[in-house]
Amino acid sequence: MANIHKGQRVAVFVDVQNLYYTARNIYGKHVNYSTLLRKAVDGRILVRALSYVIRTEEVDKEAFFEAIANIGFEIKSKDLQIFGGGAKKGDWDVGLAVDAIQLAPKVDTIILASGDGDYVPLVEHLQKAMGCRVEVMSFGKSTSAKLIEAADHFIDMDKESHYLMERAARKS
């Protein structure tokens, strides 16, 4: 991969919900976050790895948080918002964007693990205003074409099965 050297300082930002639902809905599996982090860093200098999670009933929160922290991720979490009419909202788009912009002066490369096209303006800002290389990694089948196009490099997690792992059987 062009423009990678071992002295690059990198930060990894993972949109957990985006990857979780893609892995579950398309493959019936979970994301292997250990492999994701190792492949993202690719022998470079890891400055920070952050994961953004919305707390829901579907996620075995404590076990997941412990596992992802043990891999080396800092966890940012917030509760799912449920509105009066039953509508639900939960995303970290703005929080992740603010953190990436704040961290950009301290790194050479930002790695965004998400397929969400809402991040295109962030990618462009990090490149043009902050001078960062931006790599995107996600499942190509569910990734915004505009996000792939905006990135300096795209890692298609559909291409390699080691980004996925079997889902544990649910406890009754």
FENFEN-V974826 format. One record per run of one state. SS is the DSSP state (h for helix, s for strand, l for the rest). FROM is the first residue (numbers start at 1). LEN is the number of residues. If there is no record, write none. Layout:
# FENFEN-V974826
SS/FROM/LEN
SS/FROM/LEN
This chain:
# FENFEN-V974826
l/1/8
s/9/7
h/16/12
l/28/1
s/29/3
l/32/1
h/33/9
l/42/3
s/45/11
l/56/5
h/61/11
l/72/2
s/74/6
l/80/1
s/81/2
l/83/5
s/88/2
l/90/3
h/93/12
l/105/4
s/109/5
l/114/3
h/117/12
l/129/4
s/133/6
l/139/1
h/140/3
l/143/2
h/145/6
l/151/2
s/153/4
h/157/3
l/160/1
h/161/3
s/164/3
l/167/6
